[in-house]
Amino acid sequence: MQPATDKPVDSKDLAIGILSTTAAILLVGLLILNTRPEPAWADGMTTTGGGYVVTVGSATPDEEYVYVLNSPAERLIAYRFNSSNQQIEVAQGIDLSELRAGAAGQPTSPQRGRRPGSRGRRP
């Protein structure tokens, strides 16, 4: 049996130890990043069924919306996910028949601020 020798640590051994420790830490970090599940992104997905069309979208990175088009009732409803209380809320509902009537030139409500025949002149 050989006696234990107390060899001083030289710069080569110290560098090899530091590089080996750094490589081990980087390997663990790489494994952690590659084994995490990817988030599910549904932005831009659309599906139909019966008289309904459902699509999703986002206005900002923090706000996501689900748009439901009810074709027989001619109504579009936007739902928003409220992350503070983890609930889905109605953001806005639009009656498409009113939009169609407005696009066809049929006024949905009387115009205000002008008398008929005044051509925009003020008295």
LUMDOTOR-899770 format. One line per field, with one value per residue: residue number from 1; residue in one letter; x negated, y, z negated of N, C-alpha, C in turn. Coordinates in nm, 2 decimals, padded with zeros to 4 digits. Layout:
! LUMDOTOR-899770
tilum (NUM,...)
lumdo (A,...)
n_east (X,...)
n_north (Y,...)
n_up (Z,...)
ca_east (X,...)
ca_north (Y,...)
ca_up (Z,...)
c_east (X,...)
c_north (Y,...)
c_up (Z,...)
! end
This chain:
! LUMDOTOR-899770
tilum (1,2,3,4,5,6,7,8,9,10,11,12,13,14,15,16,17,18,19,20,21,22,23,24,25,26,27,28,29,30,31,32,33,34,35,36,37,38,39,40,41,42,43,44,45,46,47,48,49,50,51,52,53,54,55,56,57,58,59,60,61,62,63,64,65,66,67,68,69,70,71,72,73,74,75,76,77,78,79,80,81,82,83,84,85,86,87,88,89,90,91,92,93,94,95,96,97,98,99,100,101,102,103,104,105,106,107,108,109,110,111,112,113,114,115,116,117,118,119,120,121,122,123)
lumdo (M,Q,P,A,T,D,K,P,V,D,S,K,D,L,A,I,G,I,L,S,T,T,A,A,I,L,L,V,G,L,L,I,L,N,T,R,P,E,P,A,W,A,D,G,M,T,T,T,G,G,G,Y,V,V,T,V,G,S,A,T,P,D,E,E,Y,V,Y,V,L,N,S,P,A,E,R,L,I,A,Y,R,F,N,S,S,N,Q,Q,I,E,V,A,Q,G,I,D,L,S,E,L,R,A,G,A,A,G,Q,P,T,S,P,Q,R,G,R,R,P,G,S,R,G,R,R,P)
n_east (-00.08,-00.05,-00.17,00.04,00.02,-00.01,00.07,00.03,00.30,00.29,00.31,00.42,00.57,00.76,00.89,01.00,01.18,01.36,01.46,01.58,01.78,01.93,02.01,02.18,02.38,02.49,02.58,02.78,02.96,03.03,03.16,03.38,03.51,03.58,03.75,03.98,04.34,04.48,04.67,05.02,05.13,05.40,05.46,05.63,05.77,06.05,06.38,06.68,07.02,07.34,07.55,07.35,07.05,06.73,06.45,06.12,05.91,05.68,05.65,05.46,05.14,05.22,05.50,05.74,05.98,06.30,06.49,06.82,07.04,07.37,07.54,07.82,07.96,07.84,07.63,07.34,07.12,06.88,06.65,06.46,06.17,06.12,05.85,05.81,06.01,06.05,06.26,06.49,06.62,06.88,06.79,06.88,07.17,07.30,07.55,07.60,07.79,07.86,07.63,07.62,07.85,07.77,07.55,07.68,07.79,08.01,08.13,08.07,08.13,08.27,08.10,07.91,07.88,07.90,08.13,08.38,08.30,08.14,07.87,07.64,07.58,07.56,07.79)
n_north (-00.11,00.22,00.52,00.80,01.09,01.43,01.63,01.94,02.15,02.23,02.48,02.37,02.15,02.28,02.44,02.23,02.12,02.34,02.38,02.13,02.13,02.35,02.25,02.04,02.18,02.33,02.12,02.01,02.23,02.24,02.00,02.04,02.25,02.12,01.92,02.02,02.07,02.19,02.50,02.52,02.67,02.83,03.03,03.18,02.95,02.79,02.66,02.49,02.42,02.30,02.57,02.74,02.92,02.91,03.09,03.18,03.43,03.69,04.01,04.15,04.04,03.96,03.93,03.71,03.60,03.45,03.40,03.37,03.30,03.31,03.19,03.15,03.33,03.56,03.68,03.79,03.71,03.80,03.65,03.69,03.59,03.62,03.66,03.72,03.63,03.38,03.32,03.31,03.57,03.77,03.97,04.14,04.18,04.16,04.26,04.13,04.17,04.44,04.56,04.47,04.60,04.86,04.86,04.83,05.07,05.14,05.33,05.27,05.41,05.74,06.02,06.26,06.61,06.74,06.91,06.79,06.86,07.08,07.07,07.09,07.36,07.63,07.83)
n_up (00.00,00.08,-00.06,-00.14,00.05,00.01,00.24,00.38,00.51,00.84,01.10,01.33,01.25,01.09,01.29,01.45,01.27,01.22,01.49,01.53,01.33,01.42,01.67,01.59,01.46,01.67,01.83,01.67,01.67,01.94,01.97,01.81,01.94,02.18,02.11,02.01,02.06,02.35,02.39,02.47,02.75,02.89,03.06,03.33,03.41,03.55,03.55,03.66,03.62,03.65,03.64,03.56,03.53,03.40,03.28,03.18,03.03,02.96,02.81,02.67,02.53,02.28,02.28,02.38,02.62,02.69,02.97,03.06,03.31,03.38,03.62,03.70,03.53,03.60,03.44,03.27,03.02,02.79,02.57,02.28,02.10,01.77,01.58,01.32,01.15,01.26,01.44,01.72,01.90,02.05,02.30,02.51,02.70,03.03,03.25,03.55,03.75,03.73,03.82,04.08,04.18,04.16,04.34,04.57,04.62,04.48,04.23,03.88,03.66,03.60,03.75,03.59,03.51,03.75,03.96,04.18,04.52,04.47,04.55,04.40,04.34,04.11,03.93)
ca_east (00.00,-00.13,-00.13,00.11,-00.06,00.06,00.03,00.10,00.38,00.23,00.41,00.48,00.67,00.87,00.96,01.08,01.29,01.45,01.52,01.66,01.90,02.01,02.08,02.28,02.49,02.55,02.65,02.91,03.05,03.08,03.26,03.50,03.58,03.63,03.85,04.11,04.44,04.51,04.80,05.11,05.18,05.52,05.49,05.66,05.84,06.19,06.46,06.82,07.11,07.48,07.56,07.26,06.90,06.65,06.31,06.05,05.82,05.63,05.63,05.32,05.09,05.29,05.64,05.78,06.12,06.37,06.60,06.93,07.13,07.49,07.59,07.97,08.01,07.76,07.57,07.20,07.09,06.73,06.63,06.32,06.12,06.08,05.75,05.80,06.10,06.05,06.39,06.52,06.72,06.93,06.72,06.96,07.26,07.34,07.66,07.56,07.90,07.85,07.51,07.66,07.94,07.69,07.47,07.77,07.84,08.13,08.08,08.12,08.18,08.27,07.98,07.93,07.80,07.93,08.27,08.39,08.30,08.05,07.75,07.53,07.56,07.61,07.86)
ca_north (00.00,00.34,00.62,00.91,01.21,01.56,01.70,02.07,02.17,02.33,02.56,02.28,02.07,02.38,02.47,02.12,02.11,02.45,02.35,02.01,02.17,02.44,02.17,01.96,02.27,02.36,02.00,02.00,02.33,02.20,01.89,02.09,02.32,02.04,01.82,02.09,02.06,02.32,02.55,02.50,02.79,02.81,03.16,03.17,02.83,02.81,02.54,02.52,02.31,02.34,02.71,02.82,02.93,02.95,03.11,03.24,03.53,03.77,04.15,04.18,03.91,03.92,03.91,03.62,03.61,03.34,03.46,03.28,03.35,03.23,03.23,03.16,03.44,03.67,03.75,03.76,03.73,03.78,03.61,03.72,03.52,03.71,03.58,03.76,03.54,03.26,03.30,03.36,03.68,03.82,04.10,04.22,04.11,04.24,04.21,04.15,04.22,04.59,04.59,04.45,04.70,04.98,04.85,04.84,05.21,05.16,05.38,05.19,05.51,05.87,06.10,06.37,06.72,06.81,06.90,06.74,06.96,07.19,07.05,07.12,07.50,07.67,07.96)
ca_up (00.00,00.09,-00.15,-00.08,00.07,00.01,00.36,00.39,00.63,00.93,01.18,01.43,01.17,01.06,01.41,01.49,01.17,01.25,01.61,01.51,01.26,01.51,01.77,01.53,01.43,01.80,01.88,01.60,01.71,02.07,01.95,01.75,02.04,02.29,02.06,01.97,02.16,02.43,02.37,02.58,02.81,02.97,03.13,03.47,03.44,03.58,03.58,03.69,03.58,03.65,03.68,03.48,03.57,03.28,03.31,03.07,03.07,02.85,02.84,02.62,02.48,02.15,02.30,02.48,02.64,02.77,03.04,03.10,03.41,03.38,03.75,03.72,03.46,03.65,03.33,03.24,02.88,02.75,02.43,02.24,01.99,01.66,01.51,01.18,01.08,01.33,01.50,01.85,01.89,02.17,02.32,02.59,02.80,03.14,03.33,03.69,03.84,03.73,03.91,04.22,04.22,04.18,04.46,04.69,04.63,04.40,04.10,03.77,03.57,03.67,03.75,03.50,03.53,03.88,04.00,04.32,04.62,04.43,04.62,04.32,04.31,03.98,03.94)
c_east (-00.09,-00.08,-00.06,00.02,00.03,00.00,00.10,00.18,00.32,00.34,00.48,00.60,00.79,00.95,01.05,01.20,01.40,01.53,01.61,01.79,01.99,02.08,02.19,02.40,02.56,02.63,02.78,03.01,03.11,03.18,03.39,03.58,03.65,03.74,03.98,04.21,04.46,04.65,04.89,05.16,05.29,05.55,05.51,05.73,05.98,06.26,06.60,06.90,07.25,07.48,07.46,07.12,06.83,06.51,06.25,05.95,05.77,05.61,05.49,05.27,05.16,05.44,05.67,05.93,06.17,06.48,06.70,07.02,07.25,07.56,07.74,08.02,07.94,07.70,07.43,07.17,06.94,06.72,06.48,06.29,06.06,05.98,05.75,05.90,06.13,06.19,06.40,06.64,06.76,06.87,06.81,07.05,07.30,07.45,07.63,07.67,07.90,07.74,07.55,07.75,07.87,07.60,07.55,07.82,07.96,08.09,08.15,08.18,08.18,08.14,08.01,07.84,07.82,08.08,08.27,08.38,08.21,07.92,07.63,07.50,07.63,07.68,07.79)
c_north (00.12,00.44,00.74,01.03,01.33,01.64,01.84,02.08,02.28,02.39,02.47,02.20,02.16,02.42,02.36,02.10,02.22,02.42,02.23,02.05,02.26,02.35,02.09,02.05,02.30,02.24,01.98,02.10,02.30,02.09,01.94,02.17,02.23,01.94,01.89,02.08,02.20,02.37,02.53,02.64,02.77,02.94,03.13,03.04,02.86,02.68,02.58,02.39,02.36,02.48,02.80,02.81,02.98,02.97,03.18,03.34,03.61,03.92,04.20,04.05,03.87,03.89,03.82,03.62,03.48,03.41,03.35,03.35,03.26,03.27,03.24,03.29,03.57,03.75,03.70,03.80,03.70,03.76,03.64,03.64,03.62,03.63,03.61,03.67,03.41,03.22,03.36,03.45,03.72,03.96,04.19,04.13,04.21,04.18,04.23,04.19,04.38,04.63,04.58,04.56,04.84,04.98,04.87,04.98,05.24,05.21,05.30,05.29,05.64,05.94,06.22,06.49,06.80,06.80,06.86,06.86,07.08,07.19,07.10,07.27,07.54,07.81,08.07)
c_up (00.00,00.00,-00.07,-00.07,00.07,00.13,00.36,00.52,00.72,01.02,01.28,01.36,01.13,01.18,01.46,01.40,01.20,01.38,01.61,01.44,01.34,01.62,01.71,01.50,01.56,01.85,01.80,01.64,01.85,02.06,01.90,01.85,02.15,02.24,02.02,02.09,02.23,02.40,02.49,02.62,02.91,03.05,03.28,03.51,03.46,03.60,03.60,03.65,03.57,03.71,03.61,03.54,03.44,03.32,03.19,03.12,02.94,02.89,02.79,02.56,02.35,02.17,02.41,02.49,02.72,02.84,03.09,03.19,03.41,03.52,03.76,03.65,03.51,03.53,03.31,03.10,02.86,02.60,02.40,02.11,01.89,01.57,01.36,01.10,01.15,01.38,01.64,01.84,02.03,02.19,02.40,02.68,02.91,03.22,03.48,03.79,03.84,03.82,04.05,04.27,04.24,04.30,04.58,04.71,04.55,04.26,03.98,03.66,03.64,03.65,03.66,03.54,03.66,03.91,04.15,04.42,04.58,04.50,04.53,04.29,04.18,04.00,03.89)
! end
